[in-house]
Amino acid sequence: MNPLIILASSSSYRAELLRRLDLSFTQERPDVDETALSTESPRETALRLAETKAKRVAVRHPGAIVIGSDQLASLDGEALGKPGTLEKARQQLARLSGKVVTFHTAVCVIDTRNAHCHVHEIPCEVAYRVLTPHQIDSYLSREPALDCAGAAKIEALGISLTRYVRCDDPTALIGLPLITVIDLLSQCGVAIP
């Protein structure tokens, strides 16, 4: 029997992804300040936050396996967060038009039974098409991706905004790299399938 598995996230996207593995798990909000440190690259921020989220939940659940994850997009080394408003989403998509953006998705798996902590980052390159203001408005009227870095849901209509996606794990772009999660859970003795 598998130990208790906890997803240290309130994200419905990450929970939906983890359900694909047909595992029993619970979800717990880690309540972590997600502000980047001034000395960090977007990649370093994603790695630190994934680990911080997992550790915050792990201390409350001895005997559990805890999964934390975080994602930041970067353009020319500058972090791009979730737009939050339609106006910011428009601005973000206009800025990304015709550019290649790197999404840094980090995952941390902590096995509290032996204190093993594994942290990995899976980068994904996304090339956006050249987007007109009309295309941006049309997209956002149908799919206001205000809670997604890059202002587009690649798993839905946002795919129409892209020229290509290059990544070792397509689920990383959605927010939780399942191929890596499977490897890390296997190291913790969790059988999948």
N, C-alpha and C positions, 0 to 999 in steps of 0.2 A: 504494500500500500504506500502511495506517495505521501510525503509530509505535506502540511499545509502550505499552499502557495499563495502569496499575496502580491498583487499588483499595486505598487506604490504610486498610484496615479488616480485622478478623478476623470481622466480622459475617456470618453465613450469610444473614441477611435482606437485607442490602445486596447481597451477591454474587448472590443469587437474582434480585433486581430488575434488576441490571445485565445479567444473562444474557438478559433479555427483549429487549435491543437487538441480540442476535446478533453481539456484538463479541468478539474475542479479547482477554482481559485476564488479568493475574495479580493475586494478592491478597497484600498484605504488611501485617503488624501494625505500626502506627506506634509502639507503646509510649510513649504520652503520658499524663502525669498529668492526669486529667480533673476535678480539683478546681476548683470555681468560685472566682473571686476575690471577695472580700467587696464590692467596688465594682461588680460586674457584675450586670446583669439576666439572666434566663435566656436571652433572645434574644442578648445580647452574649456570653454563655458559649458558646452553640452556635456562633456565628460564629467566635469565637476558636479553639475546639477543632477545628472543621472545617479552618480554615486551618493550624493547628499540625500536625495529623495529615498533611495533604498536604505541607507543607514538610518534615516529618521524613523522609518517604519520598523526596521529590523530590531531596534532596541526594545520595542514594545512586544515583540513576538518571538521569544526563544523557541527553537525547534522548527521554525518556519524557513521557507525559502522565499526571499523577497526580490522582486524585479522592479527596478527603477529605470526610467528612460527620459531622455530629453532631446529636443531637436532645435537647431538654429539654422537658418539659411544665411548664406553670406554672399555678397557681391563685392568684388574687389577688396576683400578682407573686412568689409563692414557687415556687422550682424543685422539681419532683418528679422524682426519679430512678427507676431500676429498683428494684423492691422487694427482690429477692434472696431473700426467705423468704416462706412462705405467710402467716405472721402479718402481716408488713408489707404484703403484697398485700391481705389482708383490710382492714387499716386504711386503706390507700390508696383502695381501692374504696368503702369506707364514707364516707370524706371526700369523694370525687368524686360520690357519689350526689346526683342532682338538680342538679348544677352544670355550668357551661360551663368547659372547660379549653382552654388554648391550647397547641398543640404547636409548638415552634420547631424546624424542620428546616433546618439550614444545610448548604450544599455549597460546596466549594472545588475548582476545577479549575486546575491549574498546568501550563503548557506549558513544560517545561524547555529547549526548543529556543530560546525567545526570552524566557524569564523572565516571561511574562504570567501573572498570577494573578487569577482571578475568584472572588469570594466573594458568595454570595447566601443569603438566608433566605426560606423559604416557610412562612408561618404557617398552621396549620389549627385551626379551632375545633371542638371535639367537645363536644356536650351529652350528658351521661350521664342515663339514666333514673333515677328514684328506685328504689334497690335495697334489697331486704330482706336481712337477714343470710343467710337461706336461699338467695336467688338468688346472692349472692356466693359462698357455699360451694359451691353446685352448679356455678357457672361454674368456680371454681378447681379443683374435683375433676376436671373434664373437660379444662381447658386452663390449667394453672398458668403464667400469663404472668409469671414472675418476672424475666425479662430484658427486659421492655418497660416503658418509662415509661408511667404510667397503669394498669399492671397488666392490660391487655387487648390482645388481638391483633385489631385491627380487620379484618384480612384473613381472619379465621376466626370462631370462635364469639363473640368479643368484640363483634362487630357487634350482637349481641342486647342488649348493655348500653347502646347509644346511642340517642338520639332523633334526632340529626342530626349531620352532618359538613359543615363549610363550608371549602372549600379550593380553590385554583386548580389543584392537582396532587395527585390522590388518592394517588399513590405516595409523596409526601412524608410522609404519616402513617405509612407502613410503615418509612421510614428513609432513603430516597434519592429525591429529587425528579427523576424521569426526564425530565419535560418540560424542566426547567431544564438537566439534564445534557446532553440532546440539543442544546439551544441552545449551550451552552458548548463542547461537543466540535465542533460545526459551526464555531464561531469558530476552533478549532484545526486546521481542515481535515480533520476526521474525517467520512467519509461514512456517514450512517445513513439508510435501509438501504443 
